[in-house]
Amino acid sequence: MPYIQVDLREGLSAQELAELGARIVDIVHETIGSARPHINVAIRQLPSAGLVESGGTVTPAVSE
């Protein structure tokens, strides 16, 4: 029963998230043979200010 967790920058639509999840399920099924109903995918969208890319923040945090 695979559990795949994806963390990515926020901004995808509900439709894009659904397509991403479905394609991940397909890839796992085709690659390791797990039954589709047993494959779980969790997709978390994170705020850009909290991510670091290539040694710097993606979007600087806003000071309050």
HELIX and SHEET records of a PDB file:
HELIX    1   1 ALA A   14  ILE A   32  1                                  19    
HELIX    2   2 ARG A   36  HIS A   38  5                                   3    
HELIX    3   3 SER A   48  GLY A   50  5                                   3    
SHEET    1   A 2 TYR A   3  ARG A   9  0                                        
SHEET    2   A 2 ASN A  40  LEU A  46  1                                        
SHEET    1   B 2 VAL A  52  GLU A  53  0                                        
SHEET    2   B 2 GLY A  56  THR A  57 -1                                        
END                                                                             
